[in-house]
C-alpha cells in the first residue's frame, strides 16, 4: 500500500525542523536525517470497489496515479528550491572569477 504523500510531507517537515533544532550544524548528516524519514509510515487503505486509496489520517481520496502526481509535485517543489540555490552559487562563483581576471 502506498503512503499518503501529504501526511508524509508534513511529517518530514516536522522531523527536519526538530532535527535542525536539536542537532548542532557541524554534527548534521544527510544519512541520519534520511534514517528518520524511513520511519515515517502512513499507509493508505484501498477501496476495492472504486480502486481509490483513502488516508485515514487526512482523508485524501485518490487513485494510484493521483497519489503519484501529488508525490511528484511535493518533491518537485523541494528540488526547485535547491536548484535555484545551486544556480545562484554557480553564478556567484563565476562572477568572482571574472572579477579576479580583470
N, C-alpha and C positions, 0 to 999 in steps of 0.2 A: 504494500500500500504506500502511496506517496505521502510525504509530509506536507502539511499545509504551508505554502510559501509565505503567506502573510504573517502567520504566527511565528514562523521560523525567523523571518527577517526582523520582526520586533524583538524577539528573544536575543538574536545575535547582537543587535544594537545595545541592549541592556548589558549583556555579558561583556562586550567590548568596552563599554563605559566603565563598568566595575573593575575590569582588568586594568585599564589605564589608570584608574584612580588608586587601586591597591598596589600596583607593581611599579617600582621606580623605572624610569625610562631606560637606564642602562641594562636592566635585567629583563626587559621585554623581549620575547621571541615569538616569531610568527607561528612556529610549530606548537608552542604552548597554547596560543590563542585558538588554533585550529583544533587542538585536542578538546578544548572546552566546547567548541562548536559541534564536535562529533556527538556530544552527549545530548544535544537537542533532539527531541523526538515528539512530534505532533502528528501521529498517523490520522489519515482521513478514512472515514468509513465509506464503503461503496454501496450505492443504491442500485441493486441489480436490475430493477425494473426500468430505470431511466438511464443507466450507465453513467451516472454522475457521482462525484465524490463529495462528501459532506464533512466539514470540520466541526467537531463537537465543541471546540473552544470558541471560535469566532463566527461560525455559521456559514462559512464560504461554501457555495454550492456550484460546482463546476465540472466540466468534462475533463478528461485527461489532457486534451490539447489546451484547454483554457488554463489548467494548472501549470502546464509547461510554459505558456505565454506569460503568465503572471510571474513565474520564477525568472524567466529571461529578462523581463522588464525591471524587476527588482535588482537583479545582478548587473544589468546594463548601466543603471544609474551610478553604481559604485565605480565601475570601470571607467566611466566617462570622467568622473572627478579625478581619478588617478591619472588618466591620460592627459587631462588638461595640466595637471601639475608637472608631469614628465615633459610635456611640450614646453611649458614655461621654463623649466630648468634647462632644457636644451637651448632655448632661445637666449636665456641669460648667460649661459656659459659661452655660447657662440659670440655674443656681443662683447664679452670681456676679452676674448681672443682678438677680435677685430680692433679693440681699443689698444691692446698691447702692441699690435703690429704697426700702428700709426705713430 
